[in-house]
Amino acid sequence: MSHYSEVAIELTDEGCLVAALTRLGFKGKVEVHGEAQALYGYQGDLRPQKAHIIIRRQHVGPAANDLGFERQADGKYRGWVSDYDQTYNKYNDAWMGKLKQAYGVEKGRAEARKKGYRVSEQKLEDGRIRLVLRR
Amino acid sequence: MSAEIVLEFWEDGQVNLEGKGFKGQACFKEMQFLKDALGVETFFTRKQEFYQAEVRKDGKVRAK
């Protein structure tokens, strides 16, 4: 071993974010928009937030609100999750951590392949996901 | 041992990156694209092999 780093994952890649949401069970339920679109609440009420990547409330959970990710001026995505869904539908910090984990795996795989690496993936018992990159 | 990069993604959104089998600064060069793509580096440390000299293809030893 010659070098060891820790990195805090940031959401910046649209395709990898959609792939990460798919990993977490939203296959075929993710909307992607070039322009940010309105989010709606559980009663169909218009919410003040907009997002480029959206999971509509019927896919989120009971009495849920739309869940969205808005691309900021700096290229990073900001998640919009209502207080209700964080508390009662479990889209809380722990879920966001798992989303970042899934995103990181997708982004790591994609970038490694661009550089010509072969990639193997392994899920560990403690929840970690390991990628090994070799040429 | 052939060089490889190991990434371990935690459920809290952190990732550990480890270069194995690299000599010297080749490790930095090989892993930088991953750091740039994934987010913000919060910690790093050099290991013993980082301080080993690189032997170039022409046989010359490159000082660290």
Backbone of each chain as ProteinMPNN parsed JSONL, in Angstrom:
{"seq_chain_A": "MSHYSEVAIELTDEGCLVAALTRLGFKGKVEVHGEAQALYGYQGDLRPQKAHIIIRRQHVGPAANDLGFERQADGKYRGWVSDYDQTYNKYNDAWMGKLKQAYGVEKGRAEARKKGYRVSEQKLEDGRIRLVLRR", "coords_chain_A": {"N_chain_A": [[0.842, -1.187, 0.0], [0.491, 2.205, -0.786], [-0.744, 4.626, -0.516], [-3.417, 6.277, 0.94], [-6.724, 7.389, 1.093], [-9.553, 9.36, 2.159], [-12.757, 10.236, 1.071], [-15.443, 12.488, 0.882], [-18.51, 11.946, -0.523], [-19.985, 13.654, -3.246], [-22.917, 14.642, -4.989], [-23.017, 14.892, -8.336], [-23.33, 13.941, -10.905], [-25.668, 13.329, -13.29], [-26.547, 10.911, -14.601], [-25.399, 8.918, -12.987], [-26.617, 9.449, -10.579], [-29.275, 8.856, -11.143], [-28.934, 6.14, -11.67], [-28.143, 5.324, -9.136], [-30.46, 5.803, -7.632], [-32.05, 3.936, -8.847], [-30.764, 1.62, -7.998], [-31.59, 1.71, -5.365], [-34.187, 0.96, -5.48], [-35.966, 2.321, -7.156], [-36.402, 1.781, -9.844], [-37.303, 2.662, -13.092], [-38.933, 4.645, -12.169], [-38.003, 7.175, -11.998], [-37.945, 10.513, -12.815], [-36.382, 12.622, -15.208], [-35.326, 15.845, -15.907], [-34.491, 18.538, -18.067], [-34.913, 21.191, -17.435], [-35.652, 22.529, -14.261], [-38.421, 21.186, -12.522], [-41.676, 21.556, -11.014], [-42.344, 20.49, -7.645], [-44.684, 18.41, -5.926], [-47.007, 18.209, -3.201], [-48.472, 15.848, -0.81], [-51.194, 16.11, -1.118], [-51.497, 16.929, -3.648], [-50.788, 19.507, -3.808], [-48.993, 22.39, -4.829], [-45.591, 22.693, -4.27], [-42.987, 24.836, -2.935], [-40.483, 24.14, -3.872], [-38.318, 23.134, -6.605], [-37.114, 20.665, -8.967], [-34.652, 18.775, -10.831], [-34.382, 16.073, -11.044], [-36.717, 13.729, -10.257], [-38.803, 11.871, -8.046], [-41.978, 10.857, -8.017], [-44.668, 11.302, -5.696], [-46.387, 9.086, -5.362], [-44.744, 6.936, -5.599], [-43.096, 7.082, -3.475], [-44.079, 6.662, -0.846], [-46.565, 6.034, 1.792], [-48.876, 8.693, 2.012], [-47.023, 10.476, 1.031], [-44.763, 13.076, -0.128], [-43.556, 14.584, -3.199], [-40.244, 13.658, -4.101], [-37.169, 15.147, -4.646], [-34.276, 16.203, -6.641], [-32.299, 18.886, -7.047], [-30.345, 20.548, -9.39], [-27.648, 22.554, -8.641], [-26.087, 25.813, -9.087], [-23.379, 25.348, -8.923], [-23.113, 22.833, -9.903], [-23.607, 20.717, -8.226], [-25.957, 18.414, -6.835], [-28.841, 19.109, -4.945], [-30.774, 17.646, -2.453], [-34.325, 17.429, -2.123], [-36.337, 16.69, 0.353], [-39.198, 16.1, 2.139], [-40.01, 17.05, 5.547], [-41.856, 15.287, 6.644], [-41.513, 12.933, 5.099], [-38.915, 12.341, 5.728], [-39.209, 11.621, 8.37], [-41.365, 9.753, 8.584], [-41.367, 8.121, 6.33], [-38.834, 7.278, 6.134], [-36.84, 8.487, 4.596], [-34.369, 9.621, 5.435], [-31.345, 10.959, 6.973], [-29.807, 8.637, 7.062], [-30.787, 7.206, 4.892], [-30.053, 8.965, 2.874], [-27.323, 8.733, 3.078], [-27.001, 6.099, 2.172], [-27.844, 6.455, -0.411], [-25.812, 8.102, -1.383], [-23.741, 6.297, -1.154], [-24.512, 4.348, -3.069], [-24.502, 5.977, -5.315], [-21.788, 6.669, -5.399], [-20.611, 4.186, -5.955], [-21.624, 3.713, -8.529], [-20.574, 5.931, -9.882], [-17.824, 5.583, -9.46], [-17.408, 3.146, -10.802], [-18.06, 3.899, -13.429], [-16.176, 5.939, -14.038], [-13.782, 4.56, -13.715], [-13.928, 2.642, -15.738], [-13.781, 4.267, -17.969], [-11.111, 4.884, -17.873], [-9.952, 2.549, -18.519], [-9.852, 0.488, -16.665], [-10.495, -2.743, -15.256], [-13.265, -3.731, -13.366], [-14.294, -5.006, -10.28], [-16.97, -5.858, -8.108], [-18.075, -6.013, -4.736], [-20.255, -6.848, -2.128], [-20.08, -6.214, 1.268], [-20.386, -7.716, 4.565], [-20.87, -5.848, 6.551], [-22.187, -3.823, 5.302], [-20.691, -2.185, 3.706], [-19.6, -1.45, 0.337], [-17.385, -2.802, -1.898], [-15.134, -1.885, -4.402], [-12.825, -3.161, -6.684], [-10.172, -2.18, -8.643], [-8.478, -2.976, -11.525], [-5.952, -3.135, -14.042]], "CA_chain_A": [[0.0, 0.0, 0.0], [1.322, 3.392, -0.828], [-1.504, 5.863, -0.452], [-4.751, 6.003, 1.458], [-7.504, 8.622, 1.144], [-10.979, 9.322, 2.422], [-13.45, 11.257, 0.281], [-16.881, 12.666, 1.114], [-19.122, 11.894, -1.848], [-20.899, 14.717, -3.657], [-23.757, 14.229, -6.112], [-22.82, 15.836, -9.446], [-23.517, 13.273, -12.191], [-27.085, 12.987, -13.455], [-26.734, 9.499, -14.922], [-25.042, 8.079, -11.837], [-27.637, 9.657, -9.549], [-30.434, 8.045, -11.548], [-28.554, 4.735, -11.456], [-28.136, 5.083, -7.686], [-31.863, 5.7, -7.205], [-32.501, 2.631, -9.347], [-30.238, 0.615, -7.053], [-32.343, 1.776, -4.114], [-35.535, 0.445, -5.663], [-36.835, 3.195, -7.946], [-36.239, 1.478, -11.266], [-38.419, 3.067, -13.939], [-39.786, 5.617, -11.466], [-37.232, 8.407, -11.838], [-38.087, 11.512, -13.874], [-35.209, 13.471, -15.416], [-35.733, 17.038, -16.651], [-33.456, 19.526, -18.368], [-35.27, 22.356, -16.629], [-36.239, 22.115, -12.977], [-39.883, 21.112, -12.53], [-42.298, 21.727, -9.694], [-42.63, 19.344, -6.778], [-46.036, 18.458, -5.37], [-47.213, 17.604, -1.902], [-49.276, 14.626, -0.771], [-52.56, 16.416, -1.541], [-51.428, 17.515, -4.978], [-50.501, 20.926, -3.657], [-47.711, 22.823, -5.377], [-44.614, 23.054, -3.24], [-42.1, 25.911, -3.426], [-39.227, 23.63, -4.416], [-38.26, 22.521, -7.931], [-36.029, 19.694, -9.071], [-34.356, 18.208, -12.157], [-34.582, 14.626, -10.93], [-37.895, 13.661, -9.374], [-39.591, 10.661, -7.813], [-43.296, 11.349, -7.628], [-45.074, 10.903, -4.347], [-47.019, 7.765, -5.321], [-43.688, 5.919, -5.526], [-42.246, 7.347, -2.308], [-44.618, 5.992, 0.34], [-47.894, 6.481, 2.214], [-49.049, 10.124, 2.288], [-45.72, 11.094, 0.77], [-44.592, 14.214, -1.024], [-42.527, 14.331, -4.212], [-38.848, 13.684, -3.651], [-36.459, 15.686, -5.804], [-32.873, 16.621, -6.579], [-32.151, 20.091, -7.86], [-28.959, 20.857, -9.745], [-27.291, 23.907, -8.237], [-25.205, 26.538, -10.016], [-22.032, 24.756, -8.863], [-23.145, 21.491, -10.482], [-23.969, 19.708, -7.223], [-27.385, 18.224, -6.634], [-29.377, 19.254, -3.606], [-31.975, 16.83, -2.289], [-35.501, 17.991, -1.484], [-37.118, 15.637, 1.007], [-40.016, 16.771, 3.15], [-39.828, 16.604, 6.939], [-42.716, 14.114, 6.847], [-40.911, 11.743, 4.488], [-37.712, 12.004, 6.502], [-39.591, 11.041, 9.66], [-42.307, 8.624, 8.521], [-41.075, 7.226, 5.206], [-37.442, 6.843, 6.306], [-35.885, 9.099, 3.672], [-33.645, 10.47, 6.382], [-29.903, 11.044, 6.725], [-29.289, 7.291, 6.8], [-31.135, 6.888, 3.497], [-29.226, 9.809, 2.011], [-26.006, 8.113, 3.085], [-27.033, 4.933, 1.279], [-27.923, 6.976, -1.778], [-24.461, 8.529, -1.753], [-22.964, 5.072, -1.333], [-24.878, 3.779, -4.366], [-24.013, 6.916, -6.325], [-20.338, 6.532, -5.467], [-20.297, 2.935, -6.647], [-21.903, 3.912, -9.952], [-19.614, 6.912, -10.416], [-16.514, 4.941, -9.453], [-17.376, 2.161, -11.892], [-18.085, 4.593, -14.718], [-14.913, 6.634, -14.264], [-12.718, 3.561, -13.85], [-14.031, 2.038, -17.073], [-13.265, 5.251, -18.939], [-9.65, 4.848, -17.805], [-9.487, 1.245, -18.941], [-9.752, -0.479, -15.565], [-11.497, -3.776, -15.021], [-13.844, -3.429, -12.056], [-15.101, -6.035, -9.612], [-17.772, -5.286, -7.012], [-18.393, -6.974, -3.679], [-20.99, -6.306, -0.982], [-19.535, -6.768, 2.502], [-21.417, -8.004, 5.576], [-21.173, -4.659, 7.353], [-22.879, -2.837, 4.491], [-19.802, -1.54, 2.745], [-19.475, -2.01, -1.004], [-15.983, -2.69, -2.301], [-14.751, -1.992, -5.805], [-11.398, -3.37, -6.931], [-9.854, -1.735, -10.002], [-7.208, -3.5, -12.055], [-5.792, -3.0, -15.501]], "C_chain_A": [[0.879, 1.239, 0.0], [0.56, 4.685, -0.577], [-2.918, 5.518, -0.021], [-5.495, 7.322, 1.605], [-8.931, 8.346, 1.58], [-11.622, 10.493, 1.694], [-14.918, 11.283, 0.687], [-17.562, 12.819, -0.244], [-20.073, 13.074, -2.054], [-21.641, 14.275, -4.906], [-23.641, 15.261, -7.227], [-23.191, 15.248, -10.811], [-24.954, 12.775, -12.313], [-27.294, 11.481, -13.656], [-26.451, 8.591, -13.738], [-26.046, 8.255, -10.699], [-28.896, 8.858, -9.882], [-30.143, 6.556, -11.321], [-28.567, 4.387, -9.965], [-29.56, 4.943, -7.153], [-32.464, 4.381, -7.682], [-32.023, 1.516, -8.426], [-31.062, 0.563, -5.772], [-33.83, 1.448, -4.305], [-36.47, 1.27, -6.517], [-36.677, 2.974, -9.445], [-37.501, 1.87, -12.038], [-39.325, 4.117, -13.321], [-39.112, 6.98, -11.3], [-37.451, 9.313, -13.051], [-36.806, 12.337, -13.961], [-35.614, 14.625, -16.333], [-34.543, 17.967, -16.881], [-33.661, 20.808, -17.591], [-35.953, 21.869, -15.351], [-37.763, 22.207, -13.034], [-40.424, 21.205, -11.101], [-42.441, 20.393, -8.958], [-44.008, 19.533, -6.166], [-46.101, 17.723, -4.041], [-48.217, 16.455, -1.954], [-50.729, 14.857, -1.175], [-52.61, 17.024, -2.942], [-51.143, 18.998, -4.953], [-49.1, 21.252, -4.177], [-46.776, 23.24, -4.248], [-43.647, 24.108, -3.802], [-40.829, 25.397, -4.094], [-39.407, 23.098, -5.839], [-37.079, 21.554, -7.982], [-35.871, 19.214, -10.509], [-34.574, 16.695, -12.172], [-35.658, 14.418, -9.858], [-38.425, 12.235, -9.264], [-40.935, 11.129, -7.272], [-43.806, 10.618, -6.393], [-45.704, 9.517, -4.278], [-46.001, 6.631, -5.232], [-42.875, 6.016, -4.235], [-42.752, 6.626, -1.058], [-45.975, 6.542, 0.695], [-47.909, 7.972, 2.556], [-47.773, 10.926, 2.014], [-45.833, 12.328, -0.124], [-43.569, 13.825, -2.1], [-41.141, 14.457, -3.589], [-38.019, 14.156, -4.849], [-35.014, 16.052, -5.534], [-32.689, 17.765, -7.576], [-30.678, 20.374, -8.119], [-28.672, 22.323, -9.442], [-26.336, 24.535, -9.256], [-23.797, 25.944, -10.035], [-21.985, 23.317, -9.381], [-23.509, 20.388, -9.501], [-25.488, 19.623, -7.096], [-27.737, 18.38, -5.157], [-30.66, 18.443, -3.512], [-33.091, 17.605, -1.613], [-36.347, 16.838, -0.953], [-37.902, 16.301, 2.13], [-39.713, 16.234, 4.554], [-40.641, 15.334, 7.208], [-42.038, 12.848, 6.304], [-39.598, 11.348, 5.173], [-38.088, 11.245, 7.769], [-40.384, 9.744, 9.504], [-42.062, 7.681, 7.347], [-39.588, 6.881, 5.111], [-36.478, 7.363, 5.239], [-35.064, 10.131, 4.44], [-32.148, 10.512, 6.03], [-29.297, 9.681, 6.403], [-29.588, 6.881, 5.359], [-30.277, 7.703, 2.541], [-27.795, 9.261, 1.953], [-25.945, 6.911, 2.151], [-27.141, 5.359, -0.183], [-26.536, 7.411, -2.248], [-23.548, 7.322, -1.967], [-23.236, 4.487, -2.721], [-24.382, 4.672, -5.508], [-22.495, 6.744, -6.507], [-19.913, 5.275, -6.208], [-20.504, 3.103, -8.151], [-20.876, 4.858, -10.583], [-18.211, 6.304, -10.494], [-16.373, 3.946, -10.597], [-17.251, 2.87, -13.245], [-16.738, 5.244, -15.021], [-13.762, 5.649, -14.462], [-12.738, 2.92, -15.232], [-13.516, 2.989, -18.149], [-11.741, 5.202, -19.009], [-9.087, 3.467, -18.143], [-9.306, 0.216, -17.839], [-10.83, -1.554, -15.695], [-11.982, -3.6, -13.584], [-14.597, -4.648, -11.523], [-15.762, -5.409, -8.389], [-18.143, -6.362, -6.018], [-19.138, -6.265, -2.558], [-20.476, -6.992, 0.274], [-20.631, -6.895, 3.557], [-21.818, -6.771, 6.378], [-21.823, -3.536, 6.542], [-21.999, -2.099, 3.507], [-19.899, -2.219, 1.38], [-18.059, -1.741, -1.484], [-15.858, -2.814, -3.821], [-13.251, -2.213, -5.867], [-11.133, -3.089, -8.399], [-8.497, -2.287, -10.406], [-7.155, -3.246, -13.558], [-5.5, -4.357, -16.108]], "O_chain_A": [[1.886, 1.303, 0.704], [1.177, 5.741, -0.438], [-3.537, 4.593, -0.546], [-4.962, 8.273, 2.177], [-9.452, 7.246, 1.396], [-11.096, 11.606, 1.7], [-15.557, 10.239, 0.819], [-17.227, 13.716, -1.017], [-20.849, 13.438, -1.17], [-21.073, 13.616, -5.777], [-24.117, 16.386, -7.079], [-23.35, 15.996, -11.776], [-25.4, 11.919, -11.548], [-28.109, 10.859, -12.975], [-27.165, 7.616, -13.507], [-26.299, 7.318, -9.942], [-29.506, 8.255, -8.999], [-30.999, 5.813, -10.841], [-28.957, 3.284, -9.583], [-29.838, 4.074, -6.326], [-33.292, 3.784, -6.993], [-32.77, 0.589, -8.113], [-31.214, -0.497, -5.165], [-34.633, 1.639, -3.391], [-37.658, 0.958, -6.602], [-36.811, 3.916, -10.225], [-38.612, 1.468, -11.69], [-40.37, 4.446, -13.883], [-39.593, 7.833, -10.553], [-37.171, 8.918, -14.183], [-36.218, 12.706, -12.945], [-36.178, 14.405, -17.405], [-33.701, 18.153, -16.002], [-32.703, 21.436, -17.142], [-36.732, 20.916, -15.371], [-38.319, 23.186, -13.532], [-39.712, 20.961, -10.126], [-42.629, 19.336, -9.56], [-44.448, 20.656, -5.92], [-45.368, 16.766, -3.79], [-48.747, 16.131, -3.017], [-51.428, 13.909, -1.535], [-53.634, 17.562, -3.362], [-51.247, 19.672, -5.978], [-48.155, 20.487, -3.987], [-47.138, 24.041, -3.386], [-43.516, 24.242, -5.018], [-40.165, 26.146, -4.811], [-40.494, 22.67, -6.226], [-36.169, 21.615, -7.155], [-36.815, 19.24, -11.299], [-34.913, 16.119, -13.206], [-35.524, 14.866, -8.72], [-38.486, 11.496, -10.246], [-41.011, 11.725, -6.198], [-43.423, 9.484, -6.101], [-45.581, 8.834, -3.261], [-46.336, 5.512, -4.844], [-42.064, 5.139, -3.939], [-41.967, 6.052, -0.303], [-46.498, 7.413, -0.001], [-47.056, 8.453, 3.301], [-47.49, 11.921, 2.681], [-46.851, 12.573, -0.77], [-42.816, 12.865, -1.936], [-40.912, 15.253, -2.678], [-38.156, 13.616, -5.947], [-34.581, 16.193, -4.39], [-32.901, 17.613, -8.779], [-29.869, 20.432, -7.193], [-29.365, 23.217, -9.927], [-25.847, 23.865, -10.165], [-23.101, 26.026, -11.047], [-20.947, 22.66, -9.307], [-23.699, 19.241, -9.905], [-26.2, 20.618, -7.23], [-27.057, 17.874, -4.265], [-31.528, 18.537, -4.379], [-32.857, 18.344, -0.657], [-36.985, 16.112, -1.714], [-37.325, 16.987, 2.975], [-39.226, 15.115, 4.716], [-40.184, 14.425, 7.902], [-42.001, 11.82, 6.98], [-39.222, 10.176, 5.193], [-37.373, 10.336, 8.192], [-40.12, 8.759, 10.194], [-42.519, 6.538, 7.38], [-39.141, 6.273, 4.138], [-35.429, 6.764, 4.999], [-35.069, 11.325, 4.139], [-31.749, 10.144, 4.925], [-28.389, 9.575, 5.578], [-28.746, 6.284, 4.688], [-29.826, 7.193, 1.515], [-27.14, 9.319, 0.912], [-24.966, 6.723, 1.429], [-26.599, 4.706, -1.074], [-26.136, 7.122, -3.376], [-22.691, 7.327, -2.85], [-22.304, 4.169, -3.459], [-23.905, 4.182, -6.532], [-21.996, 6.684, -7.631], [-18.966, 5.298, -6.995], [-19.665, 2.687, -8.95], [-20.377, 4.607, -11.68], [-17.501, 6.493, -11.481], [-15.347, 3.908, -11.277], [-16.442, 2.487, -14.09], [-16.219, 5.116, -16.13], [-12.874, 5.881, -15.282], [-11.687, 2.684, -15.827], [-12.891, 2.562, -19.12], [-11.15, 5.444, -20.061], [-7.878, 3.25, -18.06], [-8.675, -0.818, -18.053], [-11.931, -1.295, -16.181], [-11.18, -3.346, -12.686], [-15.423, -5.24, -12.217], [-15.188, -4.546, -7.726], [-18.483, -7.483, -6.395], [-18.711, -5.209, -2.09], [-20.44, -8.221, 0.338], [-21.679, -6.257, 3.453], [-22.958, -6.656, 6.83], [-21.988, -2.423, 7.043], [-22.496, -1.459, 2.58], [-20.234, -3.399, 1.279], [-17.593, -0.602, -1.478], [-16.407, -3.729, -4.434], [-12.489, -1.532, -5.18], [-11.767, -3.664, -9.284], [-7.498, -2.089, -9.714], [-8.179, -3.157, -14.235], [-5.331, -4.468, -17.322]]}, "seq_chain_B": "MSAEIVLEFWEDGQVNLEGKGFKGQACFKEMQFLKDALGVETFFTRKQEFYQAEVRKDGKVRAK", "coords_chain_B": {"N_chain_B": [[3.607, -8.055, -7.077], [0.768, -6.925, -8.725], [-0.396, -3.625, -9.48], [-3.237, -2.156, -7.912], [-6.377, -0.533, -7.307], [-8.362, 0.016, -4.532], [-11.605, 0.627, -3.557], [-13.728, 1.468, -0.948], [-16.974, 1.801, -0.141], [-18.904, 3.399, 2.2], [-21.94, 3.223, 4.154], [-22.625, 5.722, 4.99], [-21.987, 7.566, 3.131], [-19.321, 8.073, 2.795], [-16.156, 7.372, 1.296], [-13.427, 5.18, 1.143], [-10.27, 5.191, -0.307], [-7.708, 3.227, -1.597], [-4.509, 2.744, -2.719], [-2.688, 0.069, -3.989], [0.382, -1.542, -4.275], [1.613, 0.315, -5.852], [4.406, 2.329, -6.81], [6.017, 5.017, -5.349], [5.04, 8.27, -6.48], [3.29, 7.492, -8.419], [0.995, 6.411, -7.505], [-0.538, 8.59, -6.562], [-1.021, 9.862, -9.001], [-2.513, 7.964, -10.374], [-4.807, 7.73, -8.86], [-6.005, 10.177, -8.66], [-8.011, 10.941, -10.48], [-10.24, 9.613, -9.603], [-10.736, 10.703, -7.092], [-11.311, 13.325, -7.843], [-13.654, 12.886, -9.255], [-15.427, 11.819, -7.415], [-15.814, 13.424, -5.101], [-14.997, 15.357, -2.259], [-11.821, 15.335, -0.865], [-11.11, 14.261, 2.375], [-9.216, 13.25, 4.013], [-5.876, 12.006, 3.941], [-3.119, 9.721, 3.721], [0.289, 8.854, 3.421], [1.898, 5.836, 2.605], [4.421, 3.329, 3.314], [5.52, 2.492, 0.804], [5.319, 4.734, -0.715], [7.567, 6.196, -0.367], [9.498, 4.778, -1.611], [11.895, 4.452, -4.184], [11.287, 5.1, -7.649], [11.92, 2.923, -10.288], [12.86, 3.535, -13.413], [12.002, 2.757, -16.859], [14.29, 2.932, -18.357], [16.159, 2.131, -16.636], [17.165, 3.951, -14.877], [17.148, 5.416, -11.643], [14.68, 7.195, -10.049], [14.806, 9.889, -7.972], [13.103, 10.607, -4.893]], "CA_chain_B": [[2.185, -7.757, -6.952], [0.319, -5.915, -9.679], [-1.047, -2.502, -8.821], [-4.692, -2.094, -7.958], [-7.013, 0.48, -6.475], [-9.511, -0.53, -3.811], [-12.52, 1.637, -3.031], [-14.75, 0.915, -0.05], [-18.036, 2.793, 0.032], [-19.652, 3.208, 3.446], [-23.36, 3.585, 4.064], [-22.837, 7.117, 5.378], [-21.588, 8.434, 2.039], [-17.87, 8.23, 2.74], [-15.462, 6.307, 0.564], [-11.997, 5.042, 1.364], [-9.533, 4.782, -1.501], [-6.404, 2.71, -1.238], [-3.689, 2.256, -3.804], [-1.835, -1.031, -3.549], [1.381, -2.004, -5.226], [2.21, 1.418, -6.62], [5.672, 2.852, -6.308], [6.166, 6.465, -5.384], [3.91, 9.151, -6.748], [2.384, 6.897, -9.403], [-0.266, 6.189, -6.792], [-1.283, 9.851, -6.617], [-1.449, 10.131, -10.373], [-3.519, 6.983, -10.775], [-6.04, 7.827, -8.073], [-6.551, 11.53, -8.612], [-9.254, 11.077, -11.26], [-11.349, 9.103, -8.786], [-11.029, 11.716, -6.064], [-11.964, 14.452, -8.511], [-14.992, 12.497, -9.704], [-16.326, 11.378, -6.339], [-16.189, 14.45, -4.126], [-13.971, 16.165, -1.59], [-10.927, 14.544, -0.029], [-11.141, 14.716, 3.759], [-8.066, 12.7, 4.738], [-5.015, 11.072, 3.204], [-1.834, 9.436, 4.338], [1.221, 8.114, 2.579], [2.4, 4.614, 3.207], [5.851, 3.082, 3.143], [5.961, 2.393, -0.583], [5.364, 6.051, -1.335], [8.922, 6.713, -0.246], [10.421, 3.96, -2.379], [12.259, 5.06, -5.457], [10.751, 4.525, -8.876], [12.934, 2.517, -11.255], [12.292, 3.812, -14.727], [12.241, 1.718, -17.87], [15.677, 3.012, -18.846], [17.029, 1.633, -15.58], [17.554, 5.006, -13.959], [16.335, 5.523, -10.419], [14.197, 8.551, -9.886], [14.816, 10.238, -6.551], [11.849, 11.136, -4.338]], "C_chain_B": [[1.799, -6.679, -7.966], [-0.453, -4.824, -8.935], [-2.557, -2.579, -8.958], [-5.172, -0.97, -7.049], [-8.251, -0.137, -5.851], [-10.325, 0.63, -3.252], [-13.539, 0.939, -2.141], [-15.747, 2.02, 0.293], [-18.841, 2.456, 1.278], [-21.082, 3.701, 3.276], [-23.645, 5.023, 4.489], [-22.364, 8.09, 4.299], [-20.107, 8.768, 2.007], [-17.289, 7.097, 1.903], [-13.981, 6.348, 0.92], [-11.358, 4.559, 0.066], [-8.142, 4.346, -1.088], [-5.695, 2.213, -2.495], [-2.761, 1.18, -3.292], [-0.86, -1.393, -4.667], [1.972, -0.92, -6.104], [3.537, 1.816, -5.991], [5.649, 4.376, -6.421], [4.884, 7.194, -5.732], [2.981, 8.635, -7.836], [1.011, 6.689, -8.785], [-1.151, 7.436, -6.844], [-1.872, 10.075, -8.005], [-2.588, 9.206, -10.769], [-4.849, 7.182, -10.057], [-6.706, 9.199, -8.129], [-7.878, 11.652, -9.357], [-10.457, 10.582, -10.461], [-11.748, 10.107, -7.708], [-11.784, 12.884, -6.679], [-13.412, 14.121, -8.859], [-15.955, 12.276, -8.541], [-16.711, 12.485, -5.363], [-15.002, 15.186, -3.573], [-13.128, 15.279, -0.679], [-10.903, 15.12, 1.384], [-9.939, 14.217, 4.565], [-7.198, 11.923, 3.76], [-3.736, 10.845, 3.979], [-0.989, 8.647, 3.354], [1.691, 6.876, 3.332], [3.842, 4.372, 2.774], [6.301, 3.114, 1.68], [6.043, 3.742, -1.285], [6.8, 6.565, -1.359], [9.95, 5.851, -0.963], [10.69, 4.63, -3.716], [11.574, 4.345, -6.611], [11.921, 4.14, -9.763], [12.32, 2.652, -12.636], [12.665, 2.732, -15.724], [13.662, 1.756, -18.39], [16.672, 2.584, -17.77], [17.461, 2.678, -14.582], [16.61, 5.04, -12.76], [15.96, 6.968, -10.22], [14.094, 8.864, -8.405], [13.469, 10.81, -6.134], [12.108, 12.486, -3.736]], "O_chain_B": [[2.448, -5.636, -8.042], [-1.077, -5.073, -7.904], [-3.084, -3.011, -9.984], [-4.461, -0.524, -6.149], [-9.081, -0.734, -6.537], [-9.796, 1.501, -2.562], [-14.138, -0.061, -2.536], [-15.41, 3.022, 0.924], [-19.392, 1.362, 1.395], [-21.388, 4.486, 2.379], [-24.775, 5.495, 4.366], [-22.342, 9.3, 4.522], [-19.687, 9.657, 1.267], [-17.861, 6.01, 1.816], [-13.37, 7.415, 0.987], [-11.851, 3.63, -0.575], [-7.477, 5.03, -0.31], [-6.215, 1.375, -3.231], [-2.11, 1.361, -2.262], [-1.234, -1.527, -5.832], [2.754, -1.212, -7.009], [3.749, 1.653, -4.79], [5.304, 4.934, -7.462], [3.79, 6.793, -5.335], [1.979, 9.28, -8.145], [-0.01, 6.78, -9.467], [-2.346, 7.356, -7.128], [-3.042, 10.423, -8.163], [-3.53, 9.634, -11.436], [-5.903, 6.838, -10.593], [-7.846, 9.357, -7.691], [-8.77, 12.381, -8.922], [-11.568, 11.084, -10.631], [-12.93, 10.331, -7.447], [-12.765, 13.373, -6.118], [-14.291, 14.978, -8.767], [-17.155, 12.518, -8.667], [-17.829, 12.484, -4.848], [-14.106, 15.593, -4.313], [-13.657, 14.562, 0.171], [-10.701, 16.32, 1.569], [-9.677, 14.704, 5.665], [-7.71, 11.259, 2.858], [-3.325, 11.674, 4.79], [-1.508, 7.868, 2.555], [1.853, 6.896, 4.553], [4.4, 5.119, 1.971], [7.338, 3.693, 1.358], [6.726, 3.894, -2.298], [7.192, 7.288, -2.275], [11.142, 6.153, -0.932], [9.822, 5.285, -4.292], [11.317, 3.143, -6.554], [12.826, 4.948, -9.973], [11.367, 1.951, -12.974], [13.533, 1.898, -15.464], [14.193, 0.731, -18.819], [17.884, 2.666, -17.97], [18.055, 2.351, -13.555], [15.424, 4.728, -12.871], [16.814, 7.855, -10.223], [13.379, 8.185, -7.668], [12.776, 11.429, -6.941], [11.189, 13.114, -3.211]]}, "name": "protein", "num_of_chains": 2, "seq": "MSHYSEVAIELTDEGCLVAALTRLGFKGKVEVHGEAQALYGYQGDLRPQKAHIIIRRQHVGPAANDLGFERQADGKYRGWVSDYDQTYNKYNDAWMGKLKQAYGVEKGRAEARKKGYRVSEQKLEDGRIRLVLRRMSAEIVLEFWEDGQVNLEGKGFKGQACFKEMQFLKDALGVETFFTRKQEFYQAEVRKDGKVRAK"}
